Amino acid sequence: MKNQTNCLFLIGMPGSGKSTIGKGLAKALGRPFIDLDHEIEARCGVAIPVIFEIEGEPGFRKRESQVLEEVAQQPDVVIATGGGAVLAESNREILSQHGVVIYLKASVEELVRRTSRDRNRPLLATNDPKTRLYELLDERSPIYDSLADIVVETGSASVPSVVQQIVTRLKDTENT
């Protein structure tokens, strides 16, 4: 049952702009905004790298799924998911059943540029983050593509321009 709670879910690689564009989109549409990673941190009382350190990626993914399931019940909310939230089948079902899925796409070069100074990304805490981003993109892009109702390139465009593009595309999908 599509659009059960009419959420807007932003998916994409780390650094694709989910949080930044999500805030702008929520403001433009007059909706509440939830950053899934920030919500997990608020509930756990520690940063995501600490959760990874203590529980590993499986422990983090379990928490991510629980929080996603809860926030997806809220009506008319814009939710920025974590880049790997799409890996769990149960999460993919939540995304496709509870709203519109917007895939924010960016080149690996752009992702490297945007994430190079961010120490809050445990999966990129490696000697070669660019190679790691290529590996993650190879694994995840088919999933992102299959889930997406709307795909938007976030490369060099400004945040307001990407937000406007999404708003326009949402109106177009409502009218079809």
N, C-alpha and C positions, 0 to 999 in steps of 0.2 A: 504494500500500500504506500505509494509515493506521497511525499509531502505531508506525512502524518503530523509532524510538528512544525513544518515549514522552516526548518533550520537551513542556514547556508554554511556549508562545510568547505573550508579551504584546505586543500591537500597539495603536497609538493615537497621537493627536496629541502634539506636544511639550507637556509639562505635564500629561498625563492621569494620571500616576502610575505609569508602567511600572516605573521603577527602585525607587521606594519600596514599592509594592505587591508587586513581584517579590521583593524581599528578604524581606518578611513572609510571602509565600506559600511561598518556598523553606524558610524556617525552620519554618513550620507543617507542611510535608510532609516535612521532613527531607531535602531535596534540595539539591544545589549550585545556586548562583545565578550567572548570567553577565549582566552588563550589556554589550550589544554595543558601545555607544559607548566604554565604559571599556576593553574588550578591544582595540578598534582603537587607542585612544590608547596603551595599554601596548605594543602591538606596534610602533607607529610611533615612539614616544618623544616625541610632540608632541601638543598639544591639537587637538581637532577644528577649531576656527577656523583654526589654522595649516595644517592639511591643505587646508581649503577655499581658503585664501589662495594656497597653492602650486599645488595641483592642480585647484582648482575643484570644483564639485559632482560632475561626472562622475568625477573621480579618486577622490573620497571614496566615491561609490556603488560603484565597482569594488572598493575595499578592503572596504567593508561586505559586499558579496556574497561575497567570498573568506572573510572571517572567519565569516559566518553559515553558509556551507557546512561549514566545519570544526567549529564548535561544535555544530551540529545532529547531528553524528555521535555525540556523547556521550549515554549513556543517562540517562534520568530527571533531566534538568536543567531548571531554570526559566530562560528567556532573555527578557530585556527587550530588544526590538529598538529601533532608532531609528525615529522617526516616519515617515521616508520609505523604510524598508527594503522596504515592500510595493510600491514603484513598479516594481521590476524583476520581470519575469515569472519569471525563474529563482529569485528569492527567494520568490515566491508558491508555486512548486512545492515548494521545500524546506519551507516552513511547513506546507503542506497534507499533505505526505507523511510528515513526521517527528514529528507530535504533534498536540496540541490547541492551537487558536489562540483566545486570549482577547482580545477587543476591549474596551479600557478607554475609556469615553466620558465626555466632560465638555463643558460649554457653553463657548463662546468666551470669555465673561466670566470663567469660572473659569480657563481656560487663560491668559488675559492676567494675571490676578491671580497665578497660580503662576509664570509665566515672566518677569514684568516686571523682576526684578533679576538674572536669569541672563544673564551675558555669554558663555556657552559654547554659544549657539545661533545659528550663523551665518545661518540662514534667517530669523531674527526680528530680525536686526541692521538695522533699518530705522526710518525716522521714524514709521511707522504700523504697529506690530506687530499691532494688533487687525485691521486690514484684511488684513494678510498671513495671519493665522491663519484668517480667513474664506476667503481664496483657497485656502489649503492644505487646509482642511476640505472645501471644494467638490470639490477634485480627489481627495482621498484617501478620503472617507467611503464612496463606493460600493465601493471596493476593500476597505476594512476590513470593511464589512458582508458582502461576498461571501466573504471568507476566514474569518470568525468562526464558531467552533463554539459559543462562549459570548460574550454581550455583557453587560457590567456597567457601570452608571452609577457614576462615581467622584465626582460633584459634591460634596456637603457631607458625605458619609458618612466616618466615621473609617477609618483604614487597617485596624485590626483587624476592623472590621465588613465592609469590602470583601473582605478576605482570607477571612473566614468564609463570606461569600456565594459566593466562587469555590470554596472547598473543598466546600461543599454541592452546588453545581452540578456539580462534577467527579464527586462520588459519584453524583449522579442520572444523569449520562450513562453512568457505568460500569454502572449497574443497568438500563439500557434496551437 
